[in-house]
Amino acid sequence: MKFNIILEPSEEGGFNVSVPALDGCFTQGNTEDEAISNAKEEIYAYL
């Protein structure tokens, strides 16, 4: 199963990620790669 994510730079540094298809599913990371990896973990936990 694939989900679209929104990856945005954070004002405090790092990146924020949200998953529009999953209400309230969001995370962050210090780098783009870390944020995407954290998003994968959050999606798994959400489901």
C-alpha atoms as one frame of an Amber mdcrd trajectory, in Angstrom:
protein
   0.000   0.000   0.000   1.333   3.458  -0.907   0.534   6.817   0.647   1.378
  10.331  -0.467   3.286  12.397   2.056   3.880  16.122   2.426   7.483  16.942
   3.338   8.104  20.532   4.443  11.082  22.275   6.028  10.509  23.197   9.659
  11.079  26.745  10.907  13.141  25.293  13.774  15.275  23.222  11.393  14.711
  19.735  10.087  11.596  18.579   8.271   7.931  17.942   9.056   5.999  15.176
   7.327   2.252  14.654   7.183   0.180  11.912   5.579  -3.053  13.508   4.296
  -4.867  10.187   3.843  -4.354   9.273   7.518  -5.931  11.827   9.850  -3.466
  12.997  12.486  -0.533  11.055  11.052   2.521  13.291  11.137   6.163  13.178
  12.225   9.456  14.992  11.808  13.166  14.423  11.302  16.472  16.274  11.266
  17.095  15.358   7.609  14.812  14.550   4.671  15.841  10.889   4.830  15.169
  10.681   8.572  11.779  12.370   8.177  10.756   9.964   5.406  11.947   6.972
   7.430   9.976   8.214  10.440   6.916   8.663   8.211   7.127   5.022   7.126
   7.223   3.964  10.784   4.270   6.224  11.641   2.191   4.849   8.755   2.896
   1.292   9.927   1.965   2.185  13.519  -1.176   4.029  12.379  -2.438   1.033
  10.451
